[in-house]
Amino acid sequence: MPRNKDYPIVKQLRVASPAGPSSTLLVNGDRYLSKANRRLYRHARNYNLKIDIDPSSTTVYEIFALADNWMNRNALKMAYESYLMNSADERAALKKANMARWSDFRTYQGVGSTAVNPVIYDGYTPHTLSTGEFILTKAYDNTGTERFYTWGATAADRYGIITEYAKAGQAQPSPDTTTGDMPYDNLMADNDALMADDLQTDGNLPPYEVNPNLGIGAAWIKVGVLSAHTVAQKLSTGYFDAPCGFVVIREAGGEPVDATKLSITFREGEYKGVHAPSMLE
């Protein structure tokens, strides 16, 4: 990005937890930036950020994020397309001026955790930015039941987007069976039935688990471990990709996770001042 393009936004933010120290905290990158910069940052983007801890922290932190892989991206796209189809008639009937101005496609992280908020300062006095409307996107099934989209398991009130995508992505053996004998297999000395069989069976299964149920809900990766008070001290994750802005910070030793010891920095980029390519294009 050209350095002469100025984006007057807050990219580095301290953290506050509404419930005090907790064993597991959740970062919503889009909500963080929206609250701090008073503008809408879209949910379905791949935010690039880093987590830092203060040297005075006594907690060992495990950092997790959604994996930036084709399974997660395609699952999100399919979920979004299903929402557009589900709401197409209603959106067509409403005038554009009557559509919610700050509406956005939002998913649920599917992991039990306490969502944290950004902190700004009045001089030396911290103020937590805790307000703002961030409603999960809803769809209505053929019984009229309201359901939302989650990265966790499917339930009566939610669609597990990985589970639903896996239904469409199950790979079948190809070919399923071999043809048997080669045509005229005893006519030419260099026609080898065993070689023909190998050509059909060595590679007819995909290079991954065919079972679509394997890994359902396992959409996350472990980014790293941060600790200030151990011999192997590490105070920063460095920049990493966080699809949908989801980051989970979990206590892995020492005291419960103290949000006041954490800060988040978003990498500079061209999407409203941060690096966050769309996941729906």
PLY file of the C-alpha trace (Angstrom):
ply
format ascii 1.0
element vertex 281
property float x
property float y
property float z
element edge 280
property int vertex1
property int vertex2
end_header
0.00 0.00 0.00
1.37 3.45 -0.87
2.75 5.10 2.24
1.37 8.51 1.24
-2.24 7.31 1.66
-3.36 8.30 5.14
-6.02 6.34 7.06
-6.93 8.15 10.30
-8.00 5.09 12.28
-7.06 3.34 15.51
-5.21 0.10 14.74
-3.66 -0.69 18.14
-6.07 -1.31 20.99
-5.90 -2.37 24.61
-8.34 -4.99 25.86
-11.02 -5.08 28.57
-13.12 -8.04 29.69
-16.66 -7.34 30.95
-16.38 -10.24 33.42
-12.85 -9.65 34.70
-10.22 -12.41 34.43
-11.47 -15.44 32.53
-10.12 -18.78 31.37
-11.09 -18.08 27.73
-11.51 -14.74 25.95
-12.85 -14.03 22.48
-11.71 -11.26 20.16
-14.13 -10.12 17.43
-11.85 -8.16 15.11
-14.63 -6.50 13.11
-16.45 -5.40 16.28
-13.22 -4.07 17.77
-12.48 -1.88 14.80
-16.11 -0.75 14.39
-16.37 0.40 18.02
-13.00 2.15 18.05
-13.33 3.88 14.70
-17.07 4.59 14.58
-17.66 2.93 11.22
-18.77 -0.49 10.00
-16.06 -3.08 9.48
-17.46 -6.16 7.73
-17.42 -9.54 9.44
-16.62 -11.82 6.49
-13.07 -10.58 6.00
-9.68 -12.09 6.71
-8.19 -9.71 9.28
-4.44 -9.68 9.78
-3.43 -8.86 13.34
-1.16 -9.69 16.25
-1.63 -10.22 19.98
0.90 -8.82 22.48
1.13 -9.30 26.23
2.69 -7.06 28.86
5.96 -8.21 30.47
4.22 -8.06 33.87
1.69 -10.75 32.93
1.69 -13.98 34.98
-0.50 -15.97 32.58
0.48 -18.44 29.87
-1.76 -17.66 26.89
-2.75 -20.04 24.09
-3.85 -18.18 20.95
-6.27 -19.73 18.44
-7.83 -18.48 15.21
-10.03 -19.86 12.46
-7.91 -21.65 9.88
-7.51 -19.76 6.61
-8.15 -22.75 4.35
-10.37 -23.64 1.41
-12.79 -25.62 3.61
-13.55 -22.66 5.88
-13.69 -20.15 3.05
-16.03 -22.24 0.91
-18.20 -23.10 3.91
-18.59 -19.38 4.66
-19.44 -18.60 1.03
-22.06 -21.37 0.95
-23.59 -20.10 4.20
-23.76 -16.57 2.80
-25.33 -17.79 -0.45
-27.93 -19.78 1.50
-28.81 -16.65 3.46
-29.19 -14.60 0.27
-31.50 -17.25 -1.20
-33.51 -17.52 2.04
-34.06 -13.76 2.20
-34.30 -12.97 -1.53
-38.07 -12.42 -1.71
-38.12 -10.24 1.39
-35.20 -8.12 0.25
-36.82 -7.69 -3.17
-40.05 -6.52 -1.54
-38.36 -3.92 0.66
-37.27 -0.57 -0.66
-33.53 -0.08 -0.44
-34.05 2.94 1.82
-35.88 0.72 4.31
-33.09 -1.88 4.60
-31.06 -1.72 7.81
-28.16 0.63 7.09
-25.51 -1.27 9.03
-26.71 -4.78 8.26
-23.94 -7.35 7.82
-23.57 -11.12 7.42
-22.33 -12.37 10.81
-21.57 -15.85 12.15
-21.19 -17.27 15.66
-17.74 -18.50 16.69
-19.08 -21.75 18.19
-16.57 -21.69 21.07
-17.52 -20.96 24.67
-15.73 -17.76 25.67
-16.10 -14.24 27.05
-16.12 -11.54 24.37
-13.78 -8.64 25.15
-13.96 -4.96 24.27
-11.49 -2.28 23.13
-10.22 0.40 25.50
-9.59 4.09 24.76
-8.25 6.73 27.16
-9.27 10.11 28.50
-5.79 11.20 29.46
-4.74 8.36 31.73
-8.30 7.18 32.44
-9.40 4.06 30.52
-12.86 3.83 28.96
-14.26 0.55 27.63
-16.20 0.69 24.36
-18.91 -1.87 24.98
-21.91 -0.66 22.95
-22.87 -1.23 19.34
-25.34 -3.47 17.51
-23.81 -6.70 16.21
-26.73 -9.07 15.61
-25.99 -12.56 14.29
-27.43 -13.23 10.83
-30.62 -15.29 10.93
-32.33 -17.56 8.41
-35.73 -19.26 8.63
-36.11 -22.94 7.73
-39.19 -24.56 6.10
-40.94 -24.78 9.47
-40.40 -21.08 10.15
-37.79 -21.80 12.82
-35.22 -19.03 13.31
-31.65 -20.30 12.95
-28.24 -18.65 12.89
-24.89 -19.70 11.42
-22.14 -21.15 13.60
-18.61 -22.49 13.25
-19.61 -25.13 15.81
-22.06 -28.01 15.60
-25.48 -27.96 13.98
-28.39 -27.71 16.43
-32.12 -26.94 16.38
-31.45 -23.20 16.36
-28.28 -23.07 14.28
-26.64 -24.27 11.08
-23.12 -25.62 11.48
-21.55 -24.14 8.36
-18.74 -26.71 8.21
-21.25 -29.56 8.60
-23.48 -28.16 5.87
-20.57 -27.61 3.49
-19.25 -31.12 4.10
-22.56 -32.53 2.83
-21.78 -31.06 -0.56
-18.10 -31.91 -0.54
-17.90 -35.64 0.10
-15.48 -37.17 -2.39
-16.27 -40.50 -4.05
-13.69 -43.00 -5.37
-13.00 -42.40 -9.04
-13.12 -44.85 -10.70
-15.16 -46.86 -8.21
-14.17 -50.22 -9.70
-11.52 -51.31 -12.18
-12.41 -52.40 -15.71
-10.81 -55.84 -15.25
-8.82 -57.33 -18.11
-7.11 -55.07 -20.60
-8.53 -55.37 -24.13
-6.50 -57.90 -26.12
-4.27 -58.27 -23.04
-2.55 -61.39 -24.40
-2.07 -60.06 -27.92
0.74 -57.60 -27.23
3.60 -58.40 -24.90
3.78 -54.87 -23.46
0.11 -54.79 -22.37
0.28 -55.49 -18.64
-3.03 -56.08 -16.82
-1.38 -55.35 -13.48
-0.11 -52.00 -14.74
-3.58 -51.15 -16.05
-5.05 -51.99 -12.67
-2.50 -49.75 -10.94
-3.34 -46.87 -13.27
-6.97 -47.11 -12.17
-6.59 -47.75 -8.46
-3.43 -45.87 -7.46
-4.94 -42.42 -6.99
-8.68 -43.12 -7.21
-9.10 -41.91 -3.61
-8.45 -38.26 -2.59
-5.34 -37.33 -0.57
-7.45 -36.60 2.52
-10.11 -38.25 4.70
-13.19 -39.06 2.62
-15.51 -39.24 5.64
-17.33 -35.87 5.68
-17.90 -36.08 9.44
-14.20 -36.05 10.29
-13.14 -32.72 11.69
-16.61 -31.20 11.80
-16.32 -28.24 14.12
-12.52 -28.47 14.02
-12.23 -25.24 12.07
-9.54 -23.66 14.26
-5.74 -23.61 14.37
-3.39 -22.87 17.23
-1.40 -19.73 16.45
1.02 -19.96 19.37
1.68 -19.64 23.08
2.58 -16.37 24.84
4.23 -16.13 28.24
6.17 -13.43 30.05
7.25 -15.25 33.20
8.65 -18.52 31.81
12.16 -19.25 30.57
10.89 -19.47 26.98
9.51 -15.94 27.08
7.38 -14.82 24.14
5.47 -11.55 24.24
3.96 -11.37 20.74
2.37 -13.71 18.22
3.56 -11.66 15.30
1.01 -10.95 12.58
-1.34 -13.78 11.60
-4.56 -14.20 9.62
-7.82 -14.29 11.57
-10.76 -15.12 9.29
-13.92 -13.26 10.37
-11.71 -11.50 12.93
-12.14 -14.41 15.38
-9.34 -14.98 17.89
-9.62 -17.05 21.08
-7.20 -16.42 23.96
-7.09 -19.25 26.47
-5.36 -19.68 29.84
-2.77 -22.46 29.68
-0.99 -21.93 32.98
-0.53 -19.39 35.73
-3.35 -16.99 36.58
-6.65 -16.69 34.62
-6.38 -14.60 31.46
-6.14 -10.95 32.46
-7.40 -8.86 29.55
-5.76 -5.73 30.90
-2.38 -7.27 30.04
-3.30 -7.71 26.37
-3.17 -5.50 23.29
-4.25 -6.07 19.70
-2.65 -4.49 16.63
-4.20 -4.71 13.16
-1.89 -4.64 10.17
-2.22 -1.55 8.00
-3.95 -2.08 4.68
-6.41 -0.79 2.10
-9.70 -1.95 3.65
-10.66 1.10 5.71
-7.07 1.32 6.90
-6.41 -2.35 7.74
-5.40 -5.47 5.85
-8.59 -7.53 5.59
-9.38 -9.08 2.17
-12.96 -10.18 1.59
-13.76 -13.87 2.15
-16.88 -13.77 -0.03
-15.31 -12.84 -3.37
0 1
1 2
2 3
3 4
4 5
5 6
6 7
7 8
8 9
9 10
10 11
11 12
12 13
13 14
14 15
15 16
16 17
17 18
18 19
19 20
20 21
21 22
22 23
23 24
24 25
25 26
26 27
27 28
28 29
29 30
30 31
31 32
32 33
33 34
34 35
35 36
36 37
37 38
38 39
39 40
40 41
41 42
42 43
43 44
44 45
45 46
46 47
47 48
48 49
49 50
50 51
51 52
52 53
53 54
54 55
55 56
56 57
57 58
58 59
59 60
60 61
61 62
62 63
63 64
64 65
65 66
66 67
67 68
68 69
69 70
70 71
71 72
72 73
73 74
74 75
75 76
76 77
77 78
78 79
79 80
80 81
81 82
82 83
83 84
84 85
85 86
86 87
87 88
88 89
89 90
90 91
91 92
92 93
93 94
94 95
95 96
96 97
97 98
98 99
99 100
100 101
101 102
102 103
103 104
104 105
105 106
106 107
107 108
108 109
109 110
110 111
111 112
112 113
113 114
114 115
115 116
116 117
117 118
118 119
119 120
120 121
121 122
122 123
123 124
124 125
125 126
126 127
127 128
128 129
129 130
130 131
131 132
132 133
133 134
134 135
135 136
136 137
137 138
138 139
139 140
140 141
141 142
142 143
143 144
144 145
145 146
146 147
147 148
148 149
149 150
150 151
151 152
152 153
153 154
154 155
155 156
156 157
157 158
158 159
159 160
160 161
161 162
162 163
163 164
164 165
165 166
166 167
167 168
168 169
169 170
170 171
171 172
172 173
173 174
174 175
175 176
176 177
177 178
178 179
179 180
180 181
181 182
182 183
183 184
184 185
185 186
186 187
187 188
188 189
189 190
190 191
191 192
192 193
193 194
194 195
195 196
196 197
197 198
198 199
199 200
200 201
201 202
202 203
203 204
204 205
205 206
206 207
207 208
208 209
209 210
210 211
211 212
212 213
213 214
214 215
215 216
216 217
217 218
218 219
219 220
220 221
221 222
222 223
223 224
224 225
225 226
226 227
227 228
228 229
229 230
230 231
231 232
232 233
233 234
234 235
235 236
236 237
237 238
238 239
239 240
240 241
241 242
242 243
243 244
244 245
245 246
246 247
247 248
248 249
249 250
250 251
251 252
252 253
253 254
254 255
255 256
256 257
257 258
258 259
259 260
260 261
261 262
262 263
263 264
264 265
265 266
266 267
267 268
268 269
269 270
270 271
271 272
272 273
273 274
274 275
275 276
276 277
277 278
278 279
279 280
